[in-house]
Amino acid sequence: MMNLIILISLTLFSTTIHAATFEVVNRCSYTVWAAAIPGGGKRTTMARVWGRTNCNFDGNGQGQCATGDCNRVLECRGWGSPPNTLAEYALNQPNNLDYLDISLVDGFNIPMDFSPSTGRCRGIRCSADINGQY
């Protein structure tokens, strides 16, 4: 099964400042439209990233996705509509720790792998709808 992969690179610039680069790679056999809050290019210590499926947008960025839709616009300004598999992170938390997780609190729409590309941390993966198994 192919996954949407979110790679993390953390580079230590000093003892208290981290720089993080998140790269979203689609390894699914179908188109996945990446979404994030806050959107790309914004500095933040906490964020959500998810994939949207079966999307259609016009030249003005108006449209809709079957899963993970963002109020019918291409550029998300709010949370995506369930179901959507979420990758979440929180950087520079107490004790200078970084956290990452995959959440199915809003349901499951795509398999996801959330893995660091460097460092000693292990990645996490959710390849099936474990909520649907109950």
C-alpha positions as CSV (number, residue, x, y, z in Angstrom):
1,M,0.0,0.0,0.0
2,M,1.4,3.4,-1.0
3,N,1.5,6.2,1.6
4,L,1.5,9.9,1.8
5,I,4.9,10.6,3.4
6,I,5.7,13.6,5.5
7,L,9.5,13.9,6.0
8,I,10.9,16.0,8.8
9,S,14.4,17.6,8.9
10,L,15.4,19.2,12.1
11,T,18.6,21.2,12.1
12,L,20.1,22.4,15.4
13,F,21.4,26.0,15.0
14,S,22.0,26.6,18.7
15,T,21.0,25.0,22.0
16,T,17.5,26.6,21.9
17,I,16.6,27.3,18.3
18,H,15.5,24.6,15.8
19,A,14.7,25.0,12.1
20,A,12.3,22.4,10.7
21,T,11.6,21.6,7.1
22,F,8.6,19.5,6.2
23,E,8.4,17.8,2.8
24,V,5.2,16.2,1.7
25,V,5.6,13.3,-0.8
26,N,2.7,11.5,-2.4
27,R,3.5,7.8,-2.9
28,C,-0.2,6.9,-3.4
29,S,-1.3,5.6,-6.8
30,Y,-3.9,8.5,-6.9
31,T,-3.7,12.3,-6.6
32,V,-3.6,13.7,-3.1
33,W,-3.9,17.4,-2.5
34,A,-1.7,18.5,0.5
35,A,-3.2,20.9,3.1
36,A,-1.8,22.4,6.2
37,I,-2.8,24.8,9.0
38,P,-1.0,27.2,9.1
39,G,-0.3,27.1,5.4
40,G,3.1,26.9,3.8
41,G,5.8,29.5,4.4
42,K,4.5,30.5,7.8
43,R,6.6,30.2,10.9
44,T,4.9,28.2,13.6
45,T,5.7,25.7,16.4
46,M,2.4,23.7,16.0
47,A,0.6,22.6,12.9
48,R,-1.6,20.0,11.2
49,V,-1.0,18.5,7.8
50,W,-3.4,16.3,5.9
51,G,-4.2,15.0,2.4
52,R,-7.4,15.7,0.5
53,T,-8.8,13.3,-2.1
54,N,-10.9,13.6,-5.3
55,C,-10.5,17.4,-5.6
56,N,-11.7,19.6,-8.4
57,F,-10.8,23.4,-8.4
58,D,-11.4,26.1,-10.9
59,G,-8.9,28.8,-11.9
60,N,-9.9,30.9,-9.0
61,G,-9.2,28.2,-6.4
62,Q,-12.9,27.4,-5.8
63,G,-14.0,23.8,-5.7
64,Q,-14.4,20.8,-3.5
65,C,-12.7,17.6,-2.2
66,A,-14.4,14.4,-1.3
67,T,-12.3,14.1,1.8
68,G,-10.3,16.7,3.8
69,D,-12.1,19.6,2.1
70,C,-11.3,23.1,3.3
71,N,-14.5,25.1,2.9
72,R,-14.4,24.6,-0.9
73,V,-11.2,26.5,-1.5
74,L,-7.8,25.4,-2.7
75,E,-5.8,27.3,-0.1
76,C,-7.0,26.2,3.3
77,R,-7.7,28.8,5.9
78,G,-9.2,26.4,8.5
79,W,-9.4,22.8,9.4
80,G,-10.3,20.1,6.8
81,S,-13.6,18.3,6.9
82,P,-13.6,14.7,8.2
83,P,-12.6,12.2,7.3
84,N,-9.0,13.2,7.1
85,T,-5.8,11.5,8.4
86,L,-3.8,14.1,10.3
87,A,-0.1,14.5,10.8
88,E,0.5,16.9,13.7
89,Y,3.6,18.4,15.2
90,A,4.6,20.7,18.1
91,L,8.2,22.0,18.1
92,N,10.2,23.6,21.0
93,Q,7.9,22.4,23.7
94,P,8.8,22.2,27.4
95,N,12.2,20.8,28.0
96,N,13.1,21.7,24.4
97,L,11.2,18.6,23.1
98,D,9.6,18.2,19.7
99,Y,6.4,16.1,19.3
100,L,4.8,14.5,16.3
101,D,1.9,12.2,15.8
102,I,-0.6,10.8,13.3
103,S,-4.2,11.3,14.4
104,L,-7.4,9.6,13.3
105,V,-9.6,11.8,15.5
106,D,-11.1,13.2,12.3
107,G,-11.3,9.8,10.6
108,F,-9.1,8.1,8.0
109,N,-8.9,9.0,4.4
110,I,-5.3,8.1,3.3
111,P,-2.4,6.0,4.6
112,M,0.3,8.2,6.1
113,D,3.9,7.9,7.2
114,F,5.4,10.7,9.3
115,S,9.2,10.2,9.5
116,P,12.3,12.3,10.2
117,S,14.8,12.3,7.4
118,T,17.7,12.8,9.8
119,G,18.4,12.2,13.5
120,R,17.8,9.4,15.9
121,C,14.0,9.6,16.0
122,R,11.8,6.8,14.6
123,G,8.9,7.6,12.3
124,I,5.3,6.6,12.7
125,R,2.9,5.2,10.2
126,C,-0.8,4.6,9.9
127,S,-1.6,2.4,6.8
128,A,-5.2,1.4,7.6
129,D,-8.4,2.7,9.1
130,I,-8.0,1.3,12.6
131,N,-11.1,3.2,13.8
132,G,-13.2,1.2,11.3
133,Q,-12.0,-2.1,12.8
134,Y,-14.0,-1.7,16.0
